[in-house]
Amino acid sequence: MRRRLLVALACLVAAVGLGLQLASDPGEVVITRGPWMVRMNLALFVLALGAALLLACAALRGVAVLWRAPARLRARSREA
């Protein structure tokens, strides 16, 4: 699973880097909330969004492993 996440992150970074090099005007994303305003390049926004998605997938995978841990411990104690 880790290898898949690393490959996905590497592909995401490569795609964003290629997009930054090839686009003459990559665009801009503006996020506002009240008095706060954040401006960033579209490619960097996509990179951050993709990284957040990969992090969420890894976190869900970790929670799933921890969720099954008590059942595994009970099964091992029955075998012993």
N, C-alpha and C positions, 0 to 999 in steps of 0.2 A: 504494500500500500504506500509506503514511504517513497518507493522508487517511482510509482505513478504520479504522486504529488510533485516530486521534484522534476519529473519530465514535463508535467503540465505547467509548472512554474517557469521552467526554462523556455518552453514554447511560447508562453505568454510574454515573457521578457523579450524574446527574439522578435515576435510579431510587433510588439510596441516599438522596439528599436527600429525595425524595418519601416514601420509606418512613419516614425519621426524623420527618417532619412529621405523617404520617397515623397512625402507630402510637402508641397510648397507652403500651404497654409493649413496646418493640422486642425485648427479650430480651438475654441476655448469653452470651458464649462464654468459657469458662475453659479455658486450655491449661496443663497442668502437666508438668513433667519433673524429677523429683528434687525438690530444694528450690526450684526456680524455678516461679513461677506468673504467668500473664498473664491479665488480665481485660479484655475489651473488649466494646463494644456489638456486637450481631449485624450491624447495618447497616454498621458500620465494618469488621468482619471480612469481610463480603461484598465491600466496596470493595477491601480489601487483597488478597483472593483474586483478584478480577477483574483488578486492576492487575498482579498477578504473572503471571496467565495471558496478558494482553496483552503484557507484557514478554517472556515466554517465546516467544510467537509472533513478535515482532519479532526476537528473537535468532536463532531458527531461520531466519527469512527472511534475515537477515544472513549466517549461516553458509552457506546455500544459494547466495547470490550470490558469496561468497568461494570456495566450492568450485568454481564454474564459471569463475572468473577465469583460472586457468592455461590452460584449453582455449581461452578467448577470445583470450588473448595469443598462443598458438601459431597460431591461425587467422589472426590479423592479421599475424603475421610471415611466414606462407606467402603471403599476398596481396601483401605489399610486395616 
